[in-house]
Each structure stands twice: as structure tokens, then as C-alpha cells.
């Protein structure tokens, strides 16, 4: 067995296992939402994103964030969730 290939394979697997997933947000509604994404402590970084109906956004935040919907609904996330918007509300997949 080639030890260099084996070491490279284990190294790649270790990196993949250590990779954090970022939040994925899917809009199950037919309407487009304008989202405010607040990153960092104290809202230091504010991003505005558009999420059309039936579409998804990936890699929104990986170390936690707060997302606000236009209707005032607001939710804090850790950054590794799979979240849907259904009837204007956040639904977190378990």
C-alpha cells in the first residue's frame, strides 16, 4: 500500500469532517422576501439579501447571525441550521 496516498486520503477526510456547515435558508412561499442578516456582535455587519419564492440561499452565516423578515419576525441562528420560510415564518429542520 502506498503510504503517501493513504496519508493524503486521511488528511482530506479529516478536513472534510472539520468543515463547518453554514446556514441554508429556503423560501417555501411564493413571494420574495427582503431579509436583513445581522452578523457579528452588536450588529456590526448588516447585509440585505433578496430571497425569491421557491429559492434557497446557502452559506449565509457560519458563526451565528440574526435574520429579520419584512413582517418583523426575527430569529437568531447558530449558523449550521437548515431553515425554511413557510407562511412568513421561520421553520428550523431538525
N, C-alpha and C positions, 0 to 999 in steps of 0.2 A: 504494500500500500504506500502511496506517495504521501508522506507526512506533510508536505507543504500544501497539498490540496486539502487534506483533512483539517489542517490548522486554519486555512482560509475559509473553509466551509463553516467551522465552528465560530470563527470570528464574525462572519456575516450573520449567522443565526443569532448570536449574542447581541449584535447591533439592532437587528430587527425586533428582538424581544424587548429591548430597552427603549425603543422608539415610542414616544407618547402619541396618542391619538388626539387630534384636535376636534373641537365641537363641529358637528354636522347638523344643519338646520334645513328641514324640508317643509315647504309650504303646501299643505294638502287642500287649501282653499283655492277658489278660482280667481280671487282678487290679488293684486300685487300689494306688498307691504313695504313701506319705508321703515327701516329698522335703525335704531341708534344702538351702537355697540360701544360700551364703555370698558376700556382696558386700563389696567394699572390702578394703583392705589389712589383714592380720591378723585377718580375720573380724569386722570392726567391725559389720557388719549381717547378721543371720541371719534368714532367712524360712523358715517351714514352709508347704509347699504340698501339696495333695492332687491327684493326677492319676489319675482313674478310667481303667479299661481302655478302650481304643479312642478315647480323647480326646486333645486337644492343648492345650498351654499356649503362648501366644505372648508375646513381649516380656518374657521372664523377666529377662534381663540384657543390656545393650548394651555394657558396657565390661569384660566379663570377670567370671567368677564360678566358684565350685566348687559342684558339686551332688553330694549324697550320697544313695544309695539305702538302704533299710532293711537290705539284706543286707551293707552295708559298702562296696559298690562306690562309688568316688569318682572324679570326673573334673573337671579344670579346663577351662574353655571361654573362648574369646576374646570371645564374645558375639554372633557373627554366624552361628553354625552352625545347621544343621537336624539335629536329633538325634532318634533313636528309642530307645525301650527295648524290647528284644526278649529274651525269656527271662531277664529280670532283669539285663541288661547294656546298657550304652550302645553305640549304633552311630551313628557320625557319617557323614552323607551327604556324598559328595564331588562 
